[in-house]
Amino acid sequence: ADRPAFISPIGVELKKLRSQSASVKDFLDTVAAMTSRQNLRDSIK
């Protein structure tokens, strides 16, 4: 029970987007404007 049984793909995608963002503010502004998971996928380079 040291590891979770499930890893959210959204969490992985958010981590990728954060690593690509110039700052936390840029990341939060981008995420705040999203209305769907497709928006998240489209934002990842």
Biopython code that builds the backbone (N, CA, C, O; Angstrom):
import numpy as np
from Bio.PDB.StructureBuilder import StructureBuilder

atoms = [
    (1, "ALA", "N", (0.823, -1.199, 0.000)),
    (1, "ALA", "CA", (0.000, 0.000, 0.000)),
    (1, "ALA", "C", (0.865, 1.261, 0.000)),
    (1, "ALA", "O", (0.420, 2.319, 0.445)),
    (2, "ASP", "N", (2.076, 1.154, -0.488)),
    (2, "ASP", "CA", (2.959, 2.316, -0.546)),
    (2, "ASP", "C", (2.644, 3.228, -1.721)),
    (2, "ASP", "O", (2.967, 4.416, -1.695)),
    (3, "ARG", "N", (2.018, 2.679, -2.746)),
    (3, "ARG", "CA", (1.723, 3.452, -3.958)),
    (3, "ARG", "C", (0.224, 3.449, -4.217)),
    (3, "ARG", "O", (-0.462, 2.481, -3.889)),
    (4, "PRO", "N", (-0.286, 4.524, -4.801)),
    (4, "PRO", "CA", (-1.719, 4.528, -5.122)),
    (4, "PRO", "C", (-2.025, 3.500, -6.209)),
    (4, "PRO", "O", (-1.185, 3.211, -7.061)),
    (5, "ALA", "N", (-3.226, 2.960, -6.165)),
    (5, "ALA", "CA", (-3.640, 1.966, -7.153)),
    (5, "ALA", "C", (-3.991, 2.624, -8.484)),
    (5, "ALA", "O", (-4.013, 1.963, -9.522)),
    (6, "PHE", "N", (-4.263, 3.909, -8.452)),
    (6, "PHE", "CA", (-4.682, 4.618, -9.663)),
    (6, "PHE", "C", (-3.982, 5.968, -9.717)),
    (6, "PHE", "O", (-3.920, 6.682, -8.715)),
    (7, "ILE", "N", (-3.460, 6.313, -10.871)),
    (7, "ILE", "CA", (-2.855, 7.626, -11.089)),
    (7, "ILE", "C", (-3.704, 8.354, -12.118)),
    (7, "ILE", "O", (-3.902, 7.860, -13.229)),
    (8, "SER", "N", (-4.200, 9.516, -11.753)),
    (8, "SER", "CA", (-5.068, 10.281, -12.639)),
    (8, "SER", "C", (-4.294, 10.799, -13.846)),
    (8, "SER", "O", (-3.260, 11.447, -13.681)),
    (9, "PRO", "N", (-4.779, 10.524, -15.058)),
    (9, "PRO", "CA", (-4.114, 11.075, -16.239)),
    (9, "PRO", "C", (-4.193, 12.600, -16.274)),
    (9, "PRO", "O", (-3.330, 13.249, -16.865)),
    (10, "ILE", "N", (-5.208, 13.171, -15.653)),
    (10, "ILE", "CA", (-5.323, 14.629, -15.609)),
    (10, "ILE", "C", (-4.189, 15.210, -14.766)),
    (10, "ILE", "O", (-3.627, 16.250, -15.108)),
    (11, "GLY", "N", (-3.858, 14.541, -13.674)),
    (11, "GLY", "CA", (-2.749, 14.997, -12.842)),
    (11, "GLY", "C", (-1.440, 15.010, -13.604)),
    (11, "GLY", "O", (-0.649, 15.945, -13.477)),
    (12, "VAL", "N", (-1.211, 13.977, -14.394)),
    (12, "VAL", "CA", (0.002, 13.893, -15.209)),
    (12, "VAL", "C", (0.017, 15.031, -16.231)),
    (12, "VAL", "O", (1.048, 15.671, -16.441)),
    (13, "GLU", "N", (-1.122, 15.275, -16.858)),
    (13, "GLU", "CA", (-1.213, 16.346, -17.857)),
    (13, "GLU", "C", (-1.007, 17.717, -17.218)),
    (13, "GLU", "O", (-0.349, 18.578, -17.801)),
    (14, "LEU", "N", (-1.563, 17.926, -16.025)),
    (14, "LEU", "CA", (-1.365, 19.200, -15.332)),
    (14, "LEU", "C", (0.101, 19.411, -14.972)),
    (14, "LEU", "O", (0.610, 20.527, -15.073)),
    (15, "LYS", "N", (0.778, 18.352, -14.556)),
    (15, "LYS", "CA", (2.211, 18.463, -14.243)),
    (15, "LYS", "C", (3.009, 18.836, -15.487)),
    (15, "LYS", "O", (3.940, 19.638, -15.412)),
    (16, "LYS", "N", (2.649, 18.260, -16.628)),
    (16, "LYS", "CA", (3.331, 18.612, -17.882)),
    (16, "LYS", "C", (3.106, 20.076, -18.219)),
    (16, "LYS", "O", (4.041, 20.785, -18.591)),
    (17, "LEU", "N", (1.862, 20.529, -18.088)),
    (17, "LEU", "CA", (1.551, 21.924, -18.391)),
    (17, "LEU", "C", (2.297, 22.857, -17.444)),
    (17, "LEU", "O", (2.817, 23.885, -17.875)),
    (18, "ARG", "N", (2.355, 22.514, -16.173)),
    (18, "ARG", "CA", (3.069, 23.362, -15.205)),
    (18, "ARG", "C", (4.549, 23.460, -15.561)),
    (18, "ARG", "O", (5.147, 24.532, -15.460)),
    (19, "SER", "N", (5.136, 22.344, -15.975)),
    (19, "SER", "CA", (6.562, 22.366, -16.314)),
    (19, "SER", "C", (6.831, 23.205, -17.564)),
    (19, "SER", "O", (7.944, 23.696, -17.755)),
    (20, "GLN", "N", (5.825, 23.370, -18.406)),
    (20, "GLN", "CA", (5.968, 24.159, -19.632)),
    (20, "GLN", "C", (5.636, 25.636, -19.415)),
    (20, "GLN", "O", (5.903, 26.468, -20.282)),
    (21, "SER", "N", (5.058, 25.959, -18.267)),
    (21, "SER", "CA", (4.639, 27.334, -17.994)),
    (21, "SER", "C", (5.806, 28.146, -17.450)),
    (21, "SER", "O", (6.637, 27.636, -16.698)),
    (22, "ALA", "N", (5.858, 29.410, -17.838)),
    (22, "ALA", "CA", (6.951, 30.289, -17.413)),
    (22, "ALA", "C", (6.893, 30.602, -15.921)),
    (22, "ALA", "O", (7.923, 30.849, -15.294)),
    (23, "SER", "N", (5.683, 30.591, -15.352)),
    (23, "SER", "CA", (5.530, 30.903, -13.931)),
    (23, "SER", "C", (4.268, 30.228, -13.406)),
    (23, "SER", "O", (3.446, 29.731, -14.176)),
    (24, "VAL", "N", (4.132, 30.221, -12.087)),
    (24, "VAL", "CA", (2.913, 29.676, -11.487)),
    (24, "VAL", "C", (1.714, 30.514, -11.929)),
    (24, "VAL", "O", (0.640, 29.972, -12.190)),
    (25, "LYS", "N", (1.893, 31.821, -12.012)),
    (25, "LYS", "CA", (0.793, 32.691, -12.451)),
    (25, "LYS", "C", (0.343, 32.335, -13.863)),
    (25, "LYS", "O", (-0.856, 32.237, -14.123)),
    (26, "ASP", "N", (1.283, 32.142, -14.768)),
    (26, "ASP", "CA", (0.926, 31.757, -16.138)),
    (26, "ASP", "C", (0.166, 30.432, -16.147)),
    (26, "ASP", "O", (-0.825, 30.284, -16.863)),
    (27, "PHE", "N", (0.630, 29.477, -15.355)),
    (27, "PHE", "CA", (-0.025, 28.174, -15.259)),
    (27, "PHE", "C", (-1.456, 28.340, -14.751)),
    (27, "PHE", "O", (-2.395, 27.807, -15.342)),
    (28, "LEU", "N", (-1.619, 29.079, -13.657)),
    (28, "LEU", "CA", (-2.951, 29.253, -13.080)),
    (28, "LEU", "C", (-3.883, 30.017, -14.008)),
    (28, "LEU", "O", (-5.065, 29.686, -14.103)),
    (29, "ASP", "N", (-3.375, 31.025, -14.687)),
    (29, "ASP", "CA", (-4.199, 31.765, -15.649)),
    (29, "ASP", "C", (-4.671, 30.849, -16.776)),
    (29, "ASP", "O", (-5.825, 30.922, -17.200)),
    (30, "THR", "N", (-3.783, 29.994, -17.255)),
    (30, "THR", "CA", (-4.127, 29.060, -18.330)),
    (30, "THR", "C", (-5.186, 28.072, -17.865)),
    (30, "THR", "O", (-6.177, 27.843, -18.559)),
    (31, "VAL", "N", (-4.978, 27.488, -16.690)),
    (31, "VAL", "CA", (-5.909, 26.485, -16.169)),
    (31, "VAL", "C", (-7.260, 27.118, -15.834)),
    (31, "VAL", "O", (-8.301, 26.495, -16.042)),
    (32, "ALA", "N", (-7.254, 28.335, -15.323)),
    (32, "ALA", "CA", (-8.506, 29.005, -14.955)),
    (32, "ALA", "C", (-9.419, 29.210, -16.163)),
    (32, "ALA", "O", (-10.641, 29.240, -16.019)),
    (33, "ALA", "N", (-8.837, 29.350, -17.336)),
    (33, "ALA", "CA", (-9.627, 29.580, -18.545)),
    (33, "ALA", "C", (-10.153, 28.287, -19.169)),
    (33, "ALA", "O", (-10.960, 28.335, -20.097)),
    (34, "MET", "N", (-9.713, 27.153, -18.678)),
    (34, "MET", "CA", (-10.109, 25.868, -19.270)),
    (34, "MET", "C", (-11.510, 25.465, -18.842)),
    (34, "MET", "O", (-11.925, 25.694, -17.706)),
    (35, "THR", "N", (-12.229, 24.857, -19.782)),
    (35, "THR", "CA", (-13.575, 24.372, -19.487)),
    (35, "THR", "C", (-13.734, 22.883, -19.768)),
    (35, "THR", "O", (-14.797, 22.313, -19.525)),
    (36, "SER", "N", (-12.676, 22.252, -20.280)),
    (36, "SER", "CA", (-12.766, 20.826, -20.580)),
    (36, "SER", "C", (-11.381, 20.187, -20.542)),
    (36, "SER", "O", (-10.358, 20.872, -20.568)),
    (37, "ARG", "N", (-11.376, 18.885, -20.481)),
    (37, "ARG", "CA", (-10.103, 18.170, -20.521)),
    (37, "ARG", "C", (-9.429, 18.365, -21.878)),
    (37, "ARG", "O", (-8.202, 18.376, -21.964)),
    (38, "GLN", "N", (-10.215, 18.516, -22.922)),
    (38, "GLN", "CA", (-9.634, 18.751, -24.244)),
    (38, "GLN", "C", (-8.841, 20.052, -24.254)),
    (38, "GLN", "O", (-7.800, 20.134, -24.906)),
    (39, "ASN", "N", (-9.319, 21.071, -23.541)),
    (39, "ASN", "CA", (-8.547, 22.319, -23.424)),
    (39, "ASN", "C", (-7.179, 22.037, -22.819)),
    (39, "ASN", "O", (-6.172, 22.585, -23.267)),
    (40, "LEU", "N", (-7.143, 21.187, -21.808)),
    (40, "LEU", "CA", (-5.882, 20.820, -21.168)),
    (40, "LEU", "C", (-4.979, 20.106, -22.159)),
    (40, "LEU", "O", (-3.800, 20.438, -22.282)),
    (41, "ARG", "N", (-5.525, 19.134, -22.859)),
    (41, "ARG", "CA", (-4.734, 18.388, -23.847)),
    (41, "ARG", "C", (-4.189, 19.315, -24.932)),
    (41, "ARG", "O", (-3.042, 19.174, -25.356)),
    (42, "ASP", "N", (-5.008, 20.253, -25.374)),
    (42, "ASP", "CA", (-4.585, 21.181, -26.426)),
    (42, "ASP", "C", (-3.492, 22.133, -25.944)),
    (42, "ASP", "O", (-2.704, 22.627, -26.750)),
    (43, "SER", "N", (-3.438, 22.390, -24.650)),
    (43, "SER", "CA", (-2.452, 23.320, -24.091)),
    (43, "SER", "C", (-1.078, 22.700, -23.904)),
    (43, "SER", "O", (-0.083, 23.414, -23.778)),
    (44, "ILE", "N", (-1.017, 21.376, -23.884)),
    (44, "ILE", "CA", (0.260, 20.689, -23.695)),
    (44, "ILE", "C", (0.978, 20.623, -25.033)),
    (44, "ILE", "O", (0.411, 20.190, -26.037)),
    (45, "LYS", "N", (2.231, 21.059, -25.034)),
    (45, "LYS", "CA", (3.014, 21.084, -26.275)),
    (45, "LYS", "C", (3.588, 19.717, -26.578)),
    (45, "LYS", "O", (4.276, 19.546, -27.584)),
]
sb = StructureBuilder()
sb.init_structure("model")
sb.init_model(0)
sb.init_chain("A")
sb.init_seg("    ")
for serial, (resi, resn, name, xyz) in enumerate(atoms, 1):
    if name == "N":
        sb.init_residue(resn, " ", resi, " ")
    sb.init_atom(name, np.array(xyz, "f"), 0.0, 1.0, " ", f" {name:<3s}", serial, name[0])
structure = sb.get_structure()
